[in-house]
Amino acid sequence: MEKVHSFKTVPVFVTGAGRGIGKRLAIGFAAQGARVGLLARSKAELDLCHLEIEHAGGSALRLRADTGDYEQVAAAVERMRVQFGAPPKVLICAAAVLGPIGPFAESSAKSWQEVIQTNLTGVLNACHAVLPQMLEKRSGKIIILAGGGSTPSRPNFALHEATKTALVRFVETLAEEVNDRNVQVNCLAPGEAYTHMTDQILAAGERAGWREIEEARQVRMTGGVAAEKQIELALFLASEQSNHISGRLIHVQDDWKKLRDRNINPELYRLRRVQR
């Protein structure tokens, strides 16, 4: 992993830190010396992630909350500010649910609300809670996970894909609003990695579709994208090396180091990703 800007004592706030890619990134930032606020709903998962970080010599704070509840998120941000002596300088939004799997016509309205509340409203809540202090300090990085579903269509996952696509356009718009205040906002597409969502797809069987099942089986066998690649991209987007990049959708498999070195047109990294 290439050396990036130092994160020693930098306050990093991670939602969805209890498991999956959120946990991976939380551990990765802690390993770089960041002080990490771990937000998740599950106490058991928070405890385990906290334990792993502490045993490795890192610093972390457990923040049990539901991202869908703005008051809970705001209280978690304030607790982190008090505990670490500074507000979050980096926000990573990784909390998400897969939602109903199968034809949209067979889904229930109740299941829609859960997906929208977690995947979309949860991100809005987190951004709204940290932005005022970032804008005041004229410094901040926001990284929002938006998977591959925000680019190609993905039948039988309509609600998940709709929320992830909405996040990309939200990022593009918010980035323009805060650009002159030295706050950068980007989407990170982490690629396929083995998480609890992989098992959900396999358990859904035919409702997920044969292509999704085959891909999930492959990911379960191989583990998918290496954690190091996801962490490396996240560290870059959270560093001063990426101050010229905002409002972009960057996939972990993209040749993003050319973007870092300004050797490629940044307009390629939009919601409407052009053919290359």
Summary of the structure (lengths in Angstrom):
residues: 276
radius of gyration: 17.7
end to end distance: 26.6
largest distance: 50.7
contacts: 951
relative contact order: 0.13
helix: 54%
strand: 14%
